[in-house]
Amino acid sequence: MLDRIISERIKQEGPITFETFMDMALYLPEYGYYTSGESVIGPDGDFYTSPHLHPVFGWLMAIQIDEMRRLLGEPEGFTILEIGAGRGFLAEGIISYIRREFNWGDGLQYIIVERNPRVQQGQEEMLSEYKGIVQWVSSLAGVEQFCGCVVSNELLDAFPVHVVQMNDAYSEVYVDVAENGFKETEGELSTPDLAEYISRYRIPEMPGYRTEVNLMLRDFLKEIDNLLSEGFVITVDYGYPSWEYHAEERSRGTLLCYHRHTCNEDPYGYVGKQDITAHVNFSALRDWGEEAGLRAIGYCPQGTFLVSLGIDRVISGMLSADPGFQSEIPKIKGLLLGMGDTHKVMVQYKGKRESGSLRGFELRNRLNLL
């Protein structure tokens, strides 16, 4: 059905940018991968994220957020805003650990942005014991300005991207209708912002070189800056600094698709039934964030971040309380190895006071690599 909807649009309007195709494939109401209610995230689905491996991921995130709250002077109202909460595992880990380990009183408010009512229903069931703490909105437009922390885990990689390719000069990849599905065609850059990006991040001028450009990220950061009166933004995702993202050897870009835990490079198959992702350019995240008013203060691999936050002490405490916790160790290793290397953590800050050195970056802060 989604194939036909996209095809009809192309027949009426002409070839569409890959960004438009990806947006429809993932987010078209009722039919997109994330909006149909059919996608499954977790060990039995198409992919899984760090919170699915073990709740310790959320516990450690809570440790970092508690430090952020103290750096802000322990305000009475402290809001945690999570965008793209999946099944709610990260929220459950953060809230349960804060309530168990820290004395916040009644000062915790947790807002989840979720556009899919069916996904929200599952989150409400997962977080049913936290009524009064958690609330839901369907978009950022429903959030009032707040002091606190914005959290996202594997959100930015699902933002629709433009695809550009070098021949005699850089052109943009468009999607057209083929006999049995879709085909790519090339045309002029759809916006001057792409030419600016290509120049700013020195994308190689190699014949046939192609890469992605996530322009939606810039507008997203502006929205976050407007909502955050003072506080922090924690981003966890897979990606690279720009010099590594746009390295000559990465000549086919980073676009990947996931269907039933199988990775492929064909976004035109299983339309609406598979995830489509592109790695994050963390240099652009830093640059556009600072232009919006969000100053980058930390960047490092996920594994290093979790070790800095004391994952060893948390595990030791759990083992002392319950020796059977030993069986959980293999799952936790996945947070430090594999995902611990591929996934990066960036923290940005908005406010007038000195943000201080965050615990999560005590072992290593690689901001200088961006």
Secondary structure as UniProt FT lines:
FT   HELIX           2..13
FT   STRAND          16..17
FT   HELIX           18..27
FT   TURN            29..31
FT   TURN            33..35
FT   TURN            43..44
FT   HELIX           50..53
FT   HELIX           56..71
FT   TURN            72..73
FT   STRAND          78..83
FT   TURN            86..87
FT   HELIX           89..101
FT   TURN            105..106
FT   STRAND          108..113
FT   HELIX           117..126
FT   HELIX           128..130
FT   TURN            132..133
FT   STRAND          134..137
FT   HELIX           140..142
FT   STRAND          146..153
FT   HELIX           156..158
FT   STRAND          162..166
FT   STRAND          170..178
FT   TURN            179..180
FT   STRAND          181..187
FT   HELIX           192..200
FT   TURN            201..202
FT   TURN            207..208
FT   STRAND          210..213
FT   HELIX           216..227
FT   STRAND          228..240
FT   HELIX           242..245
FT   TURN            248..249
FT   TURN            251..252
FT   STRAND          256..259
FT   TURN            260..261
FT   STRAND          262..264
FT   TURN            267..268
FT   TURN            271..273
FT   STRAND          275..277
FT   STRAND          280..281
FT   HELIX           282..292
FT   STRAND          295..301
FT   HELIX           302..308
FT   TURN            309..310
FT   HELIX           311..321
FT   HELIX           323..328
FT   HELIX           329..336
FT   TURN            337..338
FT   HELIX           339..342
FT   STRAND          343..350
FT   HELIX           359..361
FT   HELIX           367..369
//
